[in-house]
Amino acid sequence: MRKGPERPRLPEDPAKKIIPRKAVRAALARWRRQGKTIVFTNGCFDILHAGHARYLREAAALGDVLVVGVNGDASVRRLKGEGRPVQPARDRAYLLASLACVSRVVVFSEDTPAALIEQVVPHVLVKGEDWKGKEIVGSGFVLSRGGTVRTIRLLPGRSTTSILRRARAHS
């Protein structure tokens, strides 16, 4: 039997980067033992766009591993209103996990990531510059543990809300 050309190997399934909430501490323990710098950020990430990709890449550069908290569907609805999220949490988590700069993704159901941040215990907490001058949820906890809080410049005109507004205007 003749062999055909070898098929390229698929990269690891991004779903393996999505960890259940109850497994957060155990999932990060190895990296912590290795002395890795753990970076944490969070958001709805309803429609993944270039602004998100750039933001996450810059956040990842602040440490060795990037953990992303994703608001669950009910949480997004409470925060953003009816009609949101556009995509379910499992799809948003999978898309984020598909990015090379993202090490782990965790879906959380609360309106804020405070409890998740206390599970992750990040060395660096990151939010977009739109949070500058505001109380960043979890910042007190992270600072009390010797960590740092950073804000990252956002790409102008790149937000899920503005994308949805333009899409509605064109329909």
C-alpha positions as CSV (number, residue, x, y, z in Angstrom):
1,M,0.0,0.0,0.0
2,R,1.3,3.4,-1.0
3,K,1.7,6.0,1.6
4,G,0.4,9.5,0.9
5,P,2.0,12.7,1.9
6,E,2.3,13.1,5.7
7,R,-0.5,15.2,7.2
8,P,0.7,18.1,9.3
9,R,0.3,17.7,13.0
10,L,-2.3,19.8,14.6
11,P,-1.2,21.9,17.6
12,E,-2.4,20.9,21.0
13,D,-6.2,21.3,21.5
14,P,-6.8,24.8,23.0
15,A,-9.5,23.3,25.1
16,K,-6.7,21.8,27.3
17,K,-5.9,25.4,28.4
18,I,-9.4,26.0,29.8
19,I,-9.4,25.0,33.4
20,P,-12.4,24.6,35.8
21,R,-12.7,27.1,38.5
22,K,-12.1,24.5,41.3
23,A,-8.8,23.4,39.7
24,V,-7.2,26.9,39.5
25,R,-4.7,26.5,42.4
26,A,-3.6,23.0,41.4
27,A,-3.3,24.0,37.7
28,L,-0.9,26.9,38.6
29,A,1.1,25.1,41.3
30,R,3.8,23.7,39.0
31,W,4.5,27.2,37.6
32,R,4.5,28.6,41.0
33,R,7.1,26.0,42.2
34,Q,9.2,26.8,39.1
35,G,9.2,30.5,40.1
36,K,7.3,31.6,37.1
37,T,5.7,35.1,37.1
38,I,2.0,34.7,36.8
39,V,0.0,37.5,35.1
40,F,-3.7,37.7,35.4
41,T,-6.3,39.7,33.4
42,N,-10.0,39.4,32.9
43,G,-12.9,40.5,30.7
44,C,-15.9,39.6,28.7
45,F,-14.1,39.1,25.4
46,D,-17.4,38.9,23.7
47,I,-16.2,39.5,20.1
48,L,-12.5,38.8,20.0
49,H,-10.8,41.6,18.0
50,A,-7.3,43.1,17.3
51,G,-7.5,45.2,20.4
52,H,-8.0,42.2,22.5
53,A,-5.1,40.3,20.8
54,R,-2.7,43.2,21.2
55,Y,-3.7,43.7,24.9
56,L,-3.3,40.0,25.7
57,R,0.1,39.9,24.0
58,E,1.3,42.9,26.0
59,A,-0.1,41.4,29.2
60,A,1.7,38.1,28.6
61,A,5.0,40.0,28.1
62,L,4.8,41.2,31.7
63,G,5.5,37.7,33.0
64,D,6.0,34.0,32.2
65,V,2.4,32.8,32.1
66,L,-0.9,34.6,31.4
67,V,-4.1,33.5,33.0
68,V,-7.3,35.0,31.6
69,G,-10.5,35.2,33.5
70,V,-13.7,35.3,31.3
71,N,-17.0,36.5,32.6
72,G,-19.7,33.8,32.3
73,D,-22.8,34.4,30.2
74,A,-25.1,35.6,33.1
75,S,-22.4,37.9,34.3
76,V,-21.9,39.4,30.9
77,R,-25.7,39.9,30.6
78,R,-25.8,41.7,34.0
79,L,-22.9,43.9,33.0
80,K,-23.6,44.6,29.4
81,G,-27.4,44.2,29.1
82,E,-29.8,42.1,27.1
83,G,-28.5,40.8,23.8
84,R,-25.1,40.1,25.3
85,P,-23.1,38.1,25.2
86,V,-23.0,37.5,21.5
87,Q,-21.1,34.3,21.9
88,P,-21.4,31.8,24.8
89,A,-18.7,31.6,27.4
90,R,-17.4,28.2,26.1
91,D,-16.7,29.7,22.7
92,R,-15.1,32.9,24.1
93,A,-12.9,30.7,26.3
94,Y,-11.9,28.5,23.4
95,L,-11.0,31.5,21.2
96,L,-8.8,33.0,24.0
97,A,-7.2,29.6,24.6
98,S,-6.3,29.4,20.9
99,L,-4.0,32.4,21.3
100,A,-0.4,31.4,21.8
101,C,0.2,34.2,24.4
102,V,-2.6,32.8,26.7
103,S,-1.5,30.1,29.1
104,R,-4.8,29.3,30.8
105,V,-8.4,30.4,30.7
106,V,-10.9,30.3,33.6
107,V,-14.6,31.2,33.3
108,F,-16.1,32.9,36.4
109,S,-19.7,33.6,37.1
110,E,-19.5,36.6,39.5
111,D,-19.7,40.2,38.2
112,T,-16.1,40.8,39.3
113,P,-13.1,38.6,39.3
114,A,-12.2,39.4,43.0
115,A,-12.6,35.8,44.2
116,L,-10.8,34.3,41.2
117,I,-7.9,36.7,41.7
118,E,-7.6,35.4,45.3
119,Q,-7.4,31.9,43.9
120,V,-4.9,32.7,41.2
121,V,-2.7,35.0,43.4
122,P,-1.1,36.6,40.4
123,H,2.3,38.4,40.6
124,V,1.0,40.9,38.1
125,L,-2.7,42.1,37.7
126,V,-3.4,43.8,34.3
127,K,-6.3,45.9,33.0
128,G,-6.8,48.2,30.1
129,E,-5.9,51.9,30.5
130,D,-9.6,52.7,30.6
131,W,-9.3,51.6,34.3
132,K,-6.5,54.1,35.0
133,G,-7.5,56.2,38.0
134,K,-10.3,53.8,39.0
135,E,-10.2,51.1,41.6
136,I,-9.1,48.0,39.8
137,V,-10.8,45.0,41.3
138,G,-8.3,42.8,43.1
139,S,-5.6,45.4,43.2
140,G,-5.5,45.7,47.0
141,F,-5.2,41.9,47.3
142,V,-2.4,41.7,44.7
143,L,-0.5,44.6,46.2
144,S,-0.8,43.2,49.7
145,R,0.9,40.0,48.4
146,G,3.8,42.0,46.9
147,G,2.5,41.9,43.4
148,T,2.1,44.8,40.9
149,V,-0.9,46.3,39.1
150,R,-0.4,47.5,35.5
151,T,-2.6,49.1,32.9
152,I,-2.1,48.7,29.1
153,R,-2.9,51.2,26.4
154,L,-5.9,50.2,24.3
155,L,-6.2,50.5,20.5
156,P,-8.6,53.3,19.7
157,G,-11.9,52.3,18.1
158,R,-11.3,48.6,18.9
159,S,-14.0,47.6,21.4
160,T,-16.8,45.0,21.2
161,T,-19.4,47.7,21.8
162,S,-18.1,49.9,18.9
163,I,-17.9,46.8,16.6
164,L,-21.5,45.9,17.4
165,R,-22.6,49.5,16.9
166,R,-21.0,49.6,13.5
167,A,-22.6,46.2,12.6
168,R,-26.0,47.4,13.6
169,A,-25.6,50.6,11.5
170,H,-24.7,48.5,8.4
171,S,-27.6,46.0,8.7
